[in-house]
């Protein structure tokens, strides 16, 4: 049986590793050269938003892992994997379309997780809602970049 401390360490460590993918695969000159949709926020917004969202994701994970519903745990881990993978696809490999596909899978996974979580842990579910909204918004940016740059 897992202790609450080990669950917390696991969730925050897992989120930290995911956040690290954003640090490893930075936007750089390639991203700066792209034509971006007019609704793209200033670059400073991204690290602030992601810091807050990652904290919320970690707390939601702790709450979900303290329960006994396996699918919630699996979906939580899956959304983190998809989240981290996007940085590698988009910034690391410059694969804009595959990044978009990853983001669609991420959106579906977060939505599925949030819907299932509403019946098990209301706080965890609500913590996922801003994340879902941000990823939906980020998806429009990814799609806009794909369209505007002929990728």
C-alpha positions as CSV (number, residue, x, y, z in Angstrom):
1,X,0.0,0.0,0.0
2,X,1.3,3.4,-1.0
3,X,1.8,6.1,1.7
4,X,0.5,9.6,1.1
5,X,4.0,10.9,1.1
6,X,5.2,8.5,-1.6
7,X,2.1,9.4,-3.7
8,X,2.9,13.1,-3.4
9,X,6.5,12.6,-4.2
10,X,5.6,10.5,-7.3
11,X,3.1,13.0,-8.6
12,X,5.2,16.1,-8.1
13,X,8.3,14.3,-9.5
14,X,6.3,13.0,-12.5
15,X,5.1,16.5,-13.2
16,X,8.6,17.9,-12.8
17,X,10.0,15.5,-15.3
18,X,7.2,16.5,-17.7
19,X,8.0,20.1,-17.2
20,X,11.6,19.4,-17.9
21,X,10.7,18.5,-21.5
22,X,9.7,22.1,-22.0
23,X,13.1,23.2,-20.7
24,X,15.0,20.7,-22.9
25,X,13.1,21.5,-26.1
26,X,12.9,25.3,-26.1
27,X,11.2,27.4,-28.8
28,X,14.5,28.9,-30.2
29,X,15.2,30.5,-33.5
30,X,13.0,28.0,-35.5
31,X,9.9,29.0,-33.5
32,X,10.8,32.7,-33.6
33,X,10.9,32.5,-37.4
34,X,7.3,31.1,-37.7
35,X,4.3,33.1,-38.6
36,X,2.0,32.9,-35.6
37,X,-1.7,33.4,-35.2
38,X,-2.7,36.9,-34.0
39,X,-4.0,35.5,-30.8
40,X,-0.6,34.2,-29.7
41,X,0.3,35.6,-26.3
42,X,3.7,37.1,-25.5
43,X,6.3,34.5,-24.7
44,X,6.4,35.4,-21.0
45,X,2.8,34.1,-20.6
46,X,3.8,30.5,-21.4
47,X,6.1,29.7,-18.4
48,X,3.8,31.5,-16.0
49,X,0.8,29.6,-17.2
50,X,2.5,26.3,-17.3
51,X,4.0,26.7,-13.8
52,X,0.5,27.3,-12.4
53,X,-1.0,24.5,-14.5
54,X,1.7,22.0,-13.5
55,X,1.1,22.7,-9.8
56,X,-2.6,22.1,-10.4
57,X,-1.9,18.9,-12.3
58,X,0.3,17.6,-9.5
59,X,-2.3,18.3,-6.8
60,X,-5.0,16.6,-9.0
61,X,-2.7,13.6,-9.4
62,X,-2.1,13.3,-5.6
63,X,-5.9,13.4,-5.1
64,X,-6.5,10.8,-7.8
65,X,-3.7,8.5,-6.7
66,X,-5.0,8.5,-3.2
67,X,-8.2,6.9,-4.5
68,X,-8.4,3.3,-5.8
69,X,-9.7,3.8,-9.3
70,X,-7.0,2.5,-11.7
71,X,-8.3,4.2,-14.9
72,X,-7.9,7.6,-13.3
73,X,-4.3,6.8,-12.4
74,X,-3.6,5.5,-15.9
75,X,-5.2,8.5,-17.6
76,X,-3.3,10.9,-15.3
77,X,0.0,9.3,-16.3
78,X,-1.0,9.2,-20.0
79,X,-1.8,12.9,-20.1
80,X,1.6,13.7,-18.6
81,X,3.3,11.5,-21.2
82,X,1.4,13.2,-24.0
83,X,2.1,16.6,-22.5
84,X,5.9,16.0,-22.4
85,X,6.0,14.3,-25.8
86,X,4.5,17.4,-27.5
87,X,7.6,19.6,-26.7
88,X,9.8,17.0,-28.3
89,X,7.6,16.7,-31.4
90,X,7.0,20.4,-31.9
91,X,10.1,22.2,-30.6
92,X,12.6,19.3,-30.7
93,X,11.7,17.8,-34.1
94,X,9.7,20.7,-35.7
95,X,6.9,18.3,-36.5
96,X,4.0,20.7,-36.3
97,X,1.4,18.3,-37.6
98,X,2.5,15.4,-35.3
99,X,2.5,18.0,-32.5
100,X,-1.1,18.8,-33.4
101,X,-2.0,15.1,-33.3
102,X,-0.4,14.7,-29.9
103,X,-2.3,17.7,-28.7
104,X,-5.6,16.3,-29.9
105,X,-4.9,13.1,-28.0
106,X,-3.9,15.1,-25.0
107,X,-7.1,17.1,-25.1
108,X,-9.2,13.9,-25.3
109,X,-7.2,12.3,-22.5
110,X,-7.6,15.3,-20.2
111,X,-11.3,15.6,-20.9
112,X,-11.8,11.9,-20.3
113,X,-9.8,12.1,-17.1
114,X,-11.8,15.2,-15.9
115,X,-15.2,13.7,-16.7
116,X,-14.3,10.4,-14.8
117,X,-12.8,12.4,-11.9
118,X,-16.0,14.4,-11.4
119,X,-17.7,11.3,-9.9
120,X,-14.7,10.4,-7.7
121,X,-12.9,13.5,-6.6
122,X,-14.6,16.9,-7.4
123,X,-11.5,18.9,-6.4
124,X,-9.2,17.0,-8.7
125,X,-11.7,17.3,-11.5
126,X,-12.0,21.1,-11.2
127,X,-8.2,21.4,-11.0
128,X,-8.0,19.8,-14.4
129,X,-10.5,22.2,-16.0
130,X,-8.1,25.2,-16.5
131,X,-5.5,22.7,-17.9
132,X,-8.1,21.4,-20.4
133,X,-9.0,25.0,-21.4
134,X,-5.3,26.0,-21.8
135,X,-4.5,22.9,-24.0
136,X,-7.6,23.7,-26.1
137,X,-6.3,27.2,-26.6
138,X,-2.8,25.9,-27.3
139,X,-4.3,23.6,-29.9
140,X,-5.6,26.6,-31.8
141,X,-2.1,28.0,-31.7
142,X,-0.6,24.8,-33.0
143,X,-3.2,24.5,-35.7
144,X,-2.7,28.2,-36.7
145,X,1.0,27.7,-37.0
146,X,0.4,24.7,-39.2
147,X,-1.9,26.6,-41.5
148,X,0.1,29.8,-41.6
149,X,3.4,28.2,-42.3
150,X,2.3,25.6,-44.8
151,X,3.6,22.7,-42.7
